Amino acid sequence: MSPTEIFSIVNTIALPMWLLMIVVPKWKPTRFLIDYKVIPLLLALVYAFYIFQTLQIGGWMDFSNLASVMTLFTEENAILAGWVHYLAFDLLVGMWILDENKKLGIHQLLLAPCLIGTFMFGPLGFLLFMIIRGIKVQRS
């Protein structure tokens, strides 16, 4: 399979998980997928495969300066690995938000923008959740 096809597959795997987490976070199948980190583990396997392929093609990756990172991301396999990295880690942050909310009890309507923000913009959704979390903790 080409990296382009794998890109489509990993996006197709991640998107339904986000929808489940936003719409039905307490549903038993959703909780199973969150508790066992099924989708992030699948993404981690894809990530590992493409990182090893990138290492075989270009040797050790240099993250020491911006120019080196830009050069690295001219390689299709490296870009795919980077994208899968984002998908897996953003998903883990979204799962952490839901787990953290078990004890906080923030209403799902307030949580949904945090999850959508984490899905679309990673750290911005996390920041929004931490602000809402801080307000909730202060009021408790």
C-alpha positions as CSV (number, residue, x, y, z in Angstrom):
1,M,0.0,0.0,0.0
2,S,1.2,3.5,-0.7
3,P,1.7,6.1,2.0
4,T,-1.3,8.0,0.5
5,E,-3.5,4.9,1.0
6,I,-2.2,4.5,4.6
7,F,-2.9,8.2,5.2
8,S,-6.6,7.6,4.3
9,I,-6.8,4.5,6.4
10,V,-5.4,6.0,9.6
11,N,-7.7,9.0,9.2
12,T,-10.6,6.7,8.7
13,I,-9.6,4.8,11.9
14,A,-9.2,7.9,14.0
15,L,-12.3,9.9,13.0
16,P,-15.0,7.4,14.2
17,M,-13.2,7.2,17.6
18,W,-13.4,11.0,17.9
19,L,-17.1,10.9,17.0
20,L,-17.7,8.2,19.6
21,M,-15.8,10.2,22.3
22,I,-17.7,13.4,21.5
23,V,-21.2,12.0,21.0
24,V,-21.4,8.8,23.2
25,P,-18.4,8.9,25.6
26,K,-20.1,6.7,28.2
27,W,-21.3,4.0,25.8
28,K,-19.9,0.6,26.7
29,P,-18.0,0.1,23.3
30,T,-16.6,3.6,23.5
31,R,-15.4,3.0,27.1
32,F,-13.8,-0.3,26.0
33,L,-11.9,1.5,23.2
34,I,-10.8,4.2,25.6
35,D,-9.9,1.9,28.4
36,Y,-7.7,-0.4,26.3
37,K,-6.4,2.4,24.0
38,V,-7.2,0.2,21.0
39,I,-7.0,2.9,18.3
40,P,-3.9,4.6,19.6
41,L,-2.2,1.2,19.8
42,L,-3.1,0.5,16.1
43,L,-1.8,3.9,15.2
44,A,1.4,3.2,17.2
45,L,2.0,0.1,15.1
46,V,1.6,2.1,11.9
47,Y,3.9,4.8,13.3
48,A,6.6,2.3,14.2
49,F,6.5,0.8,10.7
50,Y,7.0,4.1,9.0
51,I,9.6,5.4,11.5
52,F,11.7,2.3,10.8
53,Q,11.2,2.7,7.1
54,T,12.3,6.3,7.3
55,L,15.4,5.3,9.4
56,Q,16.3,2.7,6.8
57,I,16.1,5.3,3.9
58,G,17.6,8.4,5.6
59,G,19.4,7.2,8.7
60,W,19.0,8.7,12.1
61,M,16.6,11.7,12.2
62,D,18.0,15.1,13.2
63,F,15.6,17.1,15.3
64,S,18.3,19.5,16.6
65,N,17.2,22.5,14.5
66,L,14.3,23.7,12.3
67,A,16.2,23.3,9.0
68,S,16.9,19.6,9.8
69,V,13.3,19.0,10.7
70,M,12.1,20.7,7.5
71,T,14.5,18.5,5.5
72,L,13.2,15.4,7.2
73,F,9.7,16.3,6.4
74,T,10.4,16.3,2.7
75,E,10.3,12.5,2.9
76,E,6.8,11.0,2.4
77,N,7.3,8.2,4.9
78,A,8.5,10.7,7.5
79,I,5.5,13.0,6.9
80,L,3.1,10.0,7.3
81,A,4.8,9.0,10.5
82,G,4.5,12.5,11.8
83,W,0.8,12.6,10.9
84,V,0.2,9.3,12.6
85,H,2.1,10.6,15.6
86,Y,-0.3,13.6,15.8
87,L,-3.4,11.3,15.4
88,A,-2.2,8.9,18.1
89,F,-1.2,11.6,20.7
90,D,-4.2,13.9,20.1
91,L,-6.4,10.8,20.6
92,L,-4.6,9.9,23.8
93,V,-5.1,13.5,25.1
94,G,-8.8,13.3,24.2
95,M,-9.1,10.0,26.1
96,W,-7.3,11.5,29.0
97,I,-9.7,14.4,29.0
98,L,-12.7,11.9,29.2
99,D,-11.0,9.9,32.0
100,E,-10.2,13.1,33.9
101,N,-13.8,14.2,33.5
102,K,-15.0,11.0,35.3
103,K,-14.1,12.7,38.6
104,L,-14.9,16.3,37.5
105,G,-18.3,15.8,36.0
106,I,-18.1,18.6,33.5
107,H,-21.2,18.6,31.3
108,Q,-20.7,17.0,27.9
109,L,-21.8,20.2,26.1
110,L,-18.8,22.0,27.6
111,L,-16.5,19.0,27.0
112,A,-17.4,18.7,23.3
113,P,-15.6,21.9,22.3
114,C,-12.5,20.7,24.2
115,L,-12.6,17.3,22.3
116,I,-13.2,18.9,18.9
117,G,-10.5,21.4,19.7
118,T,-8.1,18.7,20.6
119,F,-9.0,16.7,17.4
120,M,-8.6,19.7,15.1
121,F,-5.9,21.8,16.9
122,G,-4.3,19.5,19.5
123,P,-2.9,21.7,22.2
124,L,-5.7,24.4,21.9
125,G,-8.3,21.8,22.8
126,F,-6.2,20.7,25.7
127,L,-5.7,24.3,26.8
128,L,-9.5,24.9,26.7
129,F,-10.1,21.8,28.8
130,M,-7.5,22.9,31.4
131,I,-9.2,26.3,31.7
132,I,-12.6,24.7,32.2
133,R,-11.1,22.2,34.5
134,G,-9.4,24.9,36.6
135,I,-12.7,26.8,36.9
136,K,-14.6,23.6,37.9
137,V,-12.0,22.7,40.5
138,Q,-12.0,26.3,42.0
139,R,-15.8,26.2,42.3
140,S,-15.8,22.8,44.0
